[in-house]
Amino acid sequence: MNKPSRPRSPRKVTSSELIQELHQTVDGMAEDGTSRADLKLLSRALRELREAFRLFDTVRNHPKVTVFGSARTPEDSPVYREAAEFGQQMAQLGWFVITGAGDGVMKAAHEGAGRDRSIGVHILLPFEHSENTIIAGSPNLIQTKYFFTRKLLLLKESQAIALFPGGFGTLDEAYETLTLLQTGKTHMFPMVLVDEPGGDYWTSWAKSLEENLLSRKLISHEDISLFRIVENVTEAVEEIQRFYRVFHSSRYVNNRLVFRLRRPLTPEELATLNADFSGILSKGVFSQEEALPEENDEHELAHMPRLVFNFNNRSFGRLRLLIDHLNR
């Protein structure tokens, strides 16, 4: 009797096929009679993304942290000094520091990291100053016209986010980052909110979340686990390092979520995961495996053990708690 055939994995689309898709999309816009204004928007956005992708490809194997905060923070303020210290400590640990390339907190983070460890994604605005003096003229500076391309680049390329006190823009980045983490539209990373010593900017903000959103069940209690509030730079750096103590990275393979780990789990640890976190599974159990065949495009990670499971693609706050559990 013939054995039933196993379902075939979806074929991986090649780069040349994706390029062909892009050509077809552009040709289709010509056929659709897309307006000149829309074509200008798309053309500029593609040029910005191409330039950014080329830059980030040169630092692909280096960890990167994005820093948000007010461009109006004065250089003699405690927040400025904290942002500079944070940039310095992260650079000393081998990280690149990405900011929006403006003044205030952004300049401070670049000042601390140094020009060679700084990356800027600047937005052209009619009422703001140009890029800060640390990053101006650097080959690591990207100029953008649109906020949507800038936001994409600031988050897509980062392994951590640090937010210092700021205005509308900073809060916009805080909420957008949380939305992406909560909905699984970005990879999981540590999000650290840094209050100045003795300050209450972020603790007050978190209190408003609990009073206005959590109390009305507009968010879940587990969503609060997607960020951490810290009182100083030392705690911020430790929180980021702790996130990657055992957890390394993740990707989806044929609808299964794969965690790459820095060390194997013991049978007892795996049993605990299956007992305590089974609620985030759509089916099956957590299993520990070697690198999957579909991951052969990342040879440098092939030696790492894998935690493989069928995630329900809903409980992202709980998924963050799973990562915290692994790192403990």
Phi, psi and omega per residue, in radians:
M1 nan 2.338 3.112
N2 -1.253 2.395 3.062
K3 -1.262 2.513 3.085
P4 -1.092 2.395 -3.124
S5 -1.276 2.495 3.102
R6 -1.337 2.522 3.093
P7 -1.056 2.396 -3.110
R8 -1.383 2.444 3.098
S9 -1.199 2.561 3.096
P10 -0.996 2.399 3.141
R11 -1.203 2.386 3.132
K12 -1.297 2.217 -3.141
V13 -1.269 2.308 -3.103
T14 -1.391 2.848 3.108
S15 -1.090 -0.703 -3.138
S16 -1.127 -0.615 3.099
E17 -1.182 -0.650 3.101
L18 -1.175 -0.678 3.071
I19 -1.073 -0.714 3.114
Q20 -1.100 -0.676 3.079
E21 -1.059 -0.726 3.112
L22 -1.065 -0.777 3.099
H23 -1.037 -0.759 -3.131
Q24 -1.120 -0.665 3.117
T25 -1.121 -0.786 3.138
V26 -1.128 -0.782 3.112
D27 -1.067 -0.647 3.120
G28 -1.120 -0.602 3.107
M29 -1.158 -0.604 3.062
A30 -1.124 -0.737 3.114
E31 -1.140 -0.578 -3.120
D32 -1.336 -0.209 -3.080
G33 1.258 0.609 3.138
T34 -0.965 2.430 -3.053
S35 -1.114 2.733 3.129
R36 -1.072 -0.675 -3.126
A37 -1.098 -0.735 3.124
D38 -1.195 -0.642 3.101
L39 -1.145 -0.676 3.098
K40 -1.100 -0.726 3.130
L41 -1.067 -0.831 -3.105
L42 -1.149 -0.738 -3.124
S43 -1.082 -0.779 -3.138
R44 -1.154 -0.739 -3.133
A45 -1.093 -0.725 3.133
L46 -1.150 -0.694 3.109
R47 -1.110 -0.739 3.127
E48 -1.099 -0.764 -3.124
L49 -1.175 -0.688 3.121
R50 -1.074 -0.797 3.124
E51 -1.061 -0.764 -3.119
A52 -1.157 -0.755 3.139
F53 -1.054 -0.687 3.120
R54 -1.119 -0.712 3.118
L55 -1.148 -0.872 -3.071
F56 -1.166 -0.441 3.069
D57 -1.093 -0.493 -3.127
T58 -1.309 -0.292 -3.137
V59 -2.163 0.498 -3.033
R60 -1.032 -0.610 -3.044
N61 -1.670 0.228 3.108
H62 -1.931 2.397 3.092
P63 -1.200 2.593 -3.079
K64 -2.370 2.412 3.078
V65 -2.111 2.333 3.085
T66 -1.707 2.334 -3.129
V67 -1.977 2.209 3.056
F68 -1.980 2.650 3.093
G69 2.922 3.032 -3.021
S70 -1.202 2.409 3.007
A71 -1.323 -0.193 -3.085
R72 -1.699 0.066 -3.134
T73 -1.166 2.108 -3.123
P74 -1.221 2.678 -3.053
E75 -1.240 -0.274 3.121
D76 -1.707 0.243 -3.091
S77 -1.638 2.701 3.086
P78 -1.033 -0.615 -3.135
V79 -1.128 -0.720 3.110
Y80 -1.058 -0.796 -3.126
R81 -1.114 -0.670 3.099
E82 -1.111 -0.782 -3.120
A83 -1.116 -0.663 3.103
A84 -1.149 -0.742 3.121
E85 -1.132 -0.688 3.115
F86 -1.087 -0.823 3.121
G87 -1.041 -0.689 3.131
Q88 -1.139 -0.810 -3.108
Q89 -1.142 -0.703 -3.136
M90 -1.181 -0.677 3.113
A91 -1.140 -0.671 3.116
Q92 -1.137 -0.446 3.091
L93 -1.510 0.030 3.082
G94 1.701 0.178 -3.116
W95 -1.609 2.613 2.890
F96 -1.566 2.564 -3.125
V97 -1.952 2.027 -3.140
I98 -1.764 2.341 3.000
T99 -2.427 3.102 3.051
G100 -1.337 0.062 2.984
A101 1.286 0.185 3.108
G102 -1.529 -2.890 3.125
D103 -1.505 -2.882 3.095
G104 1.135 -2.289 -3.115
V105 -1.018 -0.664 -3.103
M106 -1.130 -0.780 3.096
K107 -1.113 -0.730 -3.124
A108 -1.037 -0.791 -3.127
A109 -1.106 -0.686 3.095
H110 -1.215 -0.663 3.112
E111 -1.053 -0.764 3.130
G112 -1.190 -0.722 -3.103
A113 -1.278 -0.516 -3.042
G114 1.569 2.662 -3.043
R115 -1.020 -0.696 -3.064
D116 -1.240 -0.356 3.141
R117 -1.863 0.236 -3.099
S118 -1.918 2.482 3.018
I119 -2.241 2.324 -3.139
G120 -2.077 2.366 3.044
V121 -2.098 1.619 -2.943
H122 -1.584 2.510 3.086
I123 -1.886 2.300 3.141
L124 -1.440 1.943 -3.128
L125 -2.175 2.538 -3.097
P126 -1.291 -0.324 -3.005
F127 -2.015 0.009 3.134
E128 -1.883 2.803 3.089
H129 -1.207 2.922 3.089
S130 -1.290 -3.033 -3.121
E131 -1.035 2.681 -3.095
N132 -1.170 2.833 -3.022
T133 -1.212 -0.332 3.136
I134 -1.268 -0.729 -3.016
I135 -1.736 -0.236 -3.090
A136 -0.994 2.282 3.123
G137 1.377 0.003 -3.115
S138 -1.339 2.566 3.021
P139 -1.178 -0.209 3.116
N140 -1.639 0.348 3.135
L141 -1.855 2.234 3.101
I142 -1.988 2.315 3.099
Q143 -1.775 2.269 3.118
T144 -2.207 2.613 3.080
K145 -1.716 -0.501 -3.018
Y146 -1.964 2.433 3.120
F147 -1.125 -0.579 -3.049
F148 -1.193 -0.625 3.074
T149 -1.257 -0.666 3.133
R150 -1.098 -0.813 3.138
K151 -1.091 -0.717 3.120
L152 -1.004 -0.812 -3.064
L153 -1.242 -0.646 -3.117
L154 -1.136 -0.537 -3.105
L155 -1.731 -0.688 -3.060
K156 -1.024 -0.646 -2.990
E157 -1.664 0.066 -3.004
S158 -1.780 2.571 3.009
Q159 -1.816 -0.016 3.090
A160 -2.851 2.713 3.101
I161 -2.255 2.316 3.045
A162 -2.176 2.221 -3.139
L163 -2.041 2.252 3.032
F164 -1.844 2.899 -3.114
P165 -0.955 2.449 -3.132
G166 -2.862 -3.021 -3.061
G167 -1.701 -2.530 -3.087
F168 -0.960 -0.774 -3.084
G169 -1.097 -0.735 3.140
T170 -1.142 -0.767 3.123
L171 -1.158 -0.625 3.074
D172 -1.053 -0.770 3.118
E173 -1.161 -0.633 3.114
A174 -1.093 -0.846 -3.108
Y175 -1.214 -0.670 3.131
E176 -1.146 -0.733 3.113
T177 -1.070 -0.783 3.123
L178 -1.092 -0.701 3.130
T179 -1.090 -0.751 3.135
L180 -1.157 -0.710 3.109
L181 -1.179 -0.750 -3.091
Q182 -1.138 -0.548 -3.086
T183 -1.752 -0.005 3.130
G184 1.271 0.390 3.141
K185 -1.573 0.139 2.979
T186 -2.550 2.876 3.093
H187 -1.211 2.708 -3.130
M188 -1.325 2.295 3.097
F189 -2.616 2.832 3.104
P190 -1.291 2.352 3.088
M191 -2.047 1.947 -3.013
V192 -1.984 2.214 3.111
L193 -1.846 2.039 -2.979
V194 -1.816 1.914 3.008
D195 -1.431 2.612 3.002
E196 -1.232 2.684 -3.125
P197 -0.925 2.156 -3.110
G198 1.383 0.009 -3.112
G199 -1.517 2.939 -3.102
D200 -2.347 0.336 -3.090
Y201 -1.000 -0.945 -3.066
W202 -1.411 -0.543 3.088
T203 -1.162 -0.642 3.070
S204 -1.159 -0.709 3.108
W205 -1.076 -0.784 -3.140
A206 -1.139 -0.621 3.105
K207 -1.093 -0.673 3.115
S208 -1.163 -0.600 3.060
L209 -1.055 -0.811 -3.102
E210 -1.156 -0.710 -3.084
E211 -1.306 -0.640 -3.011
N212 -1.786 -0.440 -3.105
L213 -1.947 -0.925 -3.089
L214 -1.142 -0.722 -3.117
S215 -1.130 -0.470 3.108
R216 -1.627 0.071 -3.131
K217 1.062 0.550 3.051
L218 -1.460 -0.316 2.946
I219 -2.349 2.903 3.117
S220 -1.750 2.830 3.124
H221 -1.065 -0.576 -3.131
E222 -1.212 -0.393 3.096
D223 -1.121 -0.468 3.123
I224 -1.130 -0.398 -3.124
S225 -1.294 -0.132 -3.105
L226 -1.309 -0.193 3.100
F227 -2.408 2.837 3.085
R228 -2.277 2.382 3.039
I229 -1.785 2.255 -3.136
V230 -2.211 2.769 -3.047
E231 -1.745 -0.163 -3.129
N232 -2.745 2.996 -3.061
V233 -1.156 -0.680 -3.139
T234 -0.997 -0.797 3.120
E235 -1.125 -0.660 -3.135
A236 -1.099 -0.813 -3.138
V237 -1.146 -0.720 3.127
E238 -1.118 -0.675 3.135
E239 -1.096 -0.727 3.124
I240 -1.167 -0.764 3.117
Q241 -1.123 -0.669 -3.115
R242 -1.105 -0.627 -3.116
F243 -1.042 -0.541 -3.091
Y244 -1.874 0.380 3.139
R245 -1.148 -0.824 3.081
V246 -2.024 -0.815 3.079
F247 -1.159 2.369 3.100
H248 -1.951 -0.931 -3.092
S249 -2.958 3.096 -3.129
S250 -2.579 2.816 3.001
R251 -2.803 2.800 3.051
Y252 -1.637 2.386 3.065
V253 -2.297 1.944 -3.139
N254 0.876 0.865 3.086
N255 1.237 0.069 3.040
R256 -1.797 2.440 3.110
L257 -1.543 2.283 -3.094
V258 -2.048 2.089 3.004
F259 -1.683 2.182 2.979
R260 -1.540 2.251 -3.030
L261 -2.014 2.651 3.141
R262 -1.435 -0.243 3.074
R263 -2.657 2.687 3.124
P264 -1.252 2.695 3.060
L265 -1.545 2.569 3.045
T266 -1.351 2.807 3.074
P267 -0.985 -0.624 3.139
E268 -1.180 -0.713 3.127
E269 -1.136 -0.716 3.126
L270 -1.135 -0.698 3.108
A271 -1.104 -0.661 3.109
T272 -1.120 -0.735 3.097
L273 -1.024 -0.794 -3.124
N274 -1.168 -0.469 3.112
A275 -1.420 -0.673 -2.979
D276 -1.692 -0.381 -3.030
F277 -2.167 0.326 -3.124
S278 -1.109 -0.364 -3.112
G279 -1.156 -0.281 3.133
I280 -1.648 0.030 -3.131
L281 -1.583 2.469 3.019
S282 -1.468 -0.452 3.066
K283 -2.973 2.906 3.051
G284 1.220 -2.735 -3.066
V285 -2.370 2.983 2.981
F286 -1.300 2.339 3.083
S287 -2.308 2.630 3.091
Q288 -1.837 2.206 -3.038
E289 -2.395 3.001 2.998
E290 -1.469 3.077 3.131
A291 -0.955 2.359 -3.118
L292 -1.398 2.647 -3.123
P293 -0.977 -0.573 -3.107
E294 -1.226 -0.170 -3.139
E295 -1.674 0.283 -3.047
N296 -1.239 -0.030 3.061
D297 -1.508 -0.016 3.119
E298 -2.212 1.208 -3.033
H299 -1.068 -0.552 -3.077
E300 -1.192 -0.239 3.136
L301 -1.858 0.063 -3.012
A302 -1.108 -0.453 -3.079
H303 -1.370 -0.204 -3.035
M304 -1.422 2.439 3.017
P305 -1.165 2.702 -3.108
R306 -2.063 2.435 2.879
L307 -1.811 2.049 -3.003
V308 -2.073 2.340 -3.114
F309 -2.805 2.811 3.087
N310 -1.616 1.676 -3.112
F311 -1.340 2.527 -3.117
N312 -1.367 -0.028 3.100
N313 0.979 0.591 -3.131
R314 -2.415 -0.705 -2.982
S315 -1.638 1.160 -3.030
F316 -1.320 -0.507 3.017
G317 -1.117 -0.726 3.097
R318 -1.183 -0.587 3.093
L319 -1.104 -0.684 3.072
R320 -1.101 -0.679 3.099
L321 -1.130 -0.567 3.049
L322 -1.096 -0.769 3.110
I323 -1.085 -0.746 3.096
D324 -1.047 -0.703 3.133
H325 -1.106 -0.769 3.121
L326 -1.051 -0.724 -3.077
N327 -1.277 -0.323 3.065
R328 -1.452 nan nan
